[in-house]
């Protein structure tokens, strides 16, 4: 990541400003960005709009980051458009070389590719997820018609600041003149920052609990039933095939964002289309059940707040008698805080902890992570350490089945790279 914008604007200029080819719904926040983006995408598609969605990181293939009409762009299109724009990106790299600056980064390059693909297809609307922060994120080369901010908490504090107020100052940088701000419930200091800039820019706002809210939520088979009070109307009997109160909150934010985009927050949406859109939503890697007997869940919880909401959802939606945690964490994360939170949230349900690592060069070595687990209060006799993911699966499944009551489960969590690799192994028949 490079905290800069000039190379992005230069690339857009050379390519004919593809970021302006269609309206944009821009999404930032600490947790829930990808799930909210997917819900927004699904609601827009239910309203017969062709969507482009850009999100990160990916689980298995980089093509997942660039989706058209709800599906990852084809490998052929990905490569062909990349070949078409590469000569122009080389111009930008040459200019950066002359100034002694870092060439276009991986994230910058893929973001440029996404805009180029969306402009070529073309799509009716782009659902654009920030990579990190907001002000100097590569995606901020676009001006969002609607800017969405999901819950803000402490994450990437070395880059964004060590208070929610400072982090909010970074994230609200996606709000532009002529836009519309939609925000989930935020810490008071963060909400003050968002509201101050919205007033300065004279843009309309919609804050959860004030302008829209979740009215009711009931656990259902395969998900939950929701009633949401939007900005323009109340929408009942919504089935959301995702688990947890946090996903219900994301749904309320997504609905408010679509109301803002389609009718300025003043026009009621067709309830049947709202129900259709939510019913078709998926969120791979977010409390996703990838195997049964025993149940294996994967969840890309990557900070303490994400771990807490996932724990609440698991207790609410799954009747596990025992749960085995398989954990791998990346180096830029607060691993000790995450492991402590896991101990705090799962302590009475979890008897076994499998410490492992993904193939990412950023992964904390399993042995080092195990020492952090001990420091966080996990008993040494409950910890199994292995760098081999197949061994991790075999050991975790064995422990989950040890109760012989068919109600044990495995949760794979800590980093999206681990979730992606485990998902590939399991769905590939490992």
C-alpha positions, 0 to 999 in steps of 0.5 A: 500500500502506498498513501498517495493518489497522483499515480492513480489520477495520472493512470486514469487520465491516460486511459480516458478516465474510466472511473467516471464511466458510470455511477459509483457506490463507495464503501469503507469501514473497519468491518463488514465492507465486503458483506455490505458490498455484496448485499448492495450488489445483489439489491441493485441486480434485483432492480435490473441494473448491471453491476460491477463490484470491486472488493479485496482481498480475494479468497482463492483467485484474483479474479474474485476482486472484479465481479460483473453481474455478481460473478468474477470476471473471466480469466480471459477478460482479465488477461486481455484487458490487462494486456491492453492497458499495460503499455499505458501503465508503463508510461506511469511507471516510467514517470514514477522512476524519473521522480524516484518514486515507487512504481504502481503497486499491486493494489493500484494496478488491479484497481486500475484494471477494474475500472478499465473492465467496468468501462469496457463491459460496460456496467450501470453502477460500480460497487467499490470497496476501499482497500485500506483507509479512504483518503489515499486509497487507490479506489478514491480516484472515483467520486462516489454518488453514495459513500457508505461507512460500515462500523469503525473500530481499531485496525491498521492503527500503525497506518490509520491512527490509534483512535476511532476518531483518527481512523474516521478522519481517514475513512470519511475521505471518500465522501465527495461534494454532491455525494450522499453519506450512509453510515452504520452506528459509530463510536461518538468520536467517529460519528462527529467526524463523519457528520462534520465533513458532511455538513461542510460539503453540504451532502445529505446523510443517513445514520443508522438508528436515526434515519434507518434501523433494523426493527426485528431479527429472527433466527431462521434455517439457513440464515435469518428473517429481518424487518428493516425500517429504511429511509423511505419505507419499512420492509418486512419478511426479508430472508437473509441467508447469512448468520449473525446480528452483524450481518443484519446490521450490514443489511440495514446499511445496504438497504439505506445505501440503495435507497439513497442511490435509487431515489435520494432516500425518499422513494420507496423500493419495491418490497418484492425486489428488496426481498429477492435481492437479499435472498440472493446474497452470499458472502464467501468466507464470512461464517461460511459452512464449507463442510458438514459431518462435522460442520466446518465453518470458515470466517475471515475475522481479522480483528477483535471486533470481528471475532466477537461478532462471529462468536455471537453469531455461532452461539446463536445459529449453531448448536455446537457442543464443542468447537475446535478453533483452527487459527492463522494470523498475518503479521500486520494484525494484533495477534495477541489481542485476537487470541485473547479475544478468542479465549474470552469469547470461546473459552467455555465452548473450545477445548482445542486450538490448532495453530497453523499458518497459510502460505502467505509470506505475511503469515506469522510462523505457527511456532511464534503464533503458538507462543502468543496463544500461550501468552494470551492464556490458552493452556499448552495442553489444548494447543496443537501446532502444525504448518501443514494445513492438511494435518491441521484439518485432520487433527481439528476434525478428529478433535471435533468428532471426539465427543461422539455426539455429532454436534462438534464443529471446527471454525477456521479463522484469523486471516482471509489467506488461511480461510481461502487455502482451507476452503480450496482444500476442503472444496477440492476433496481434501 
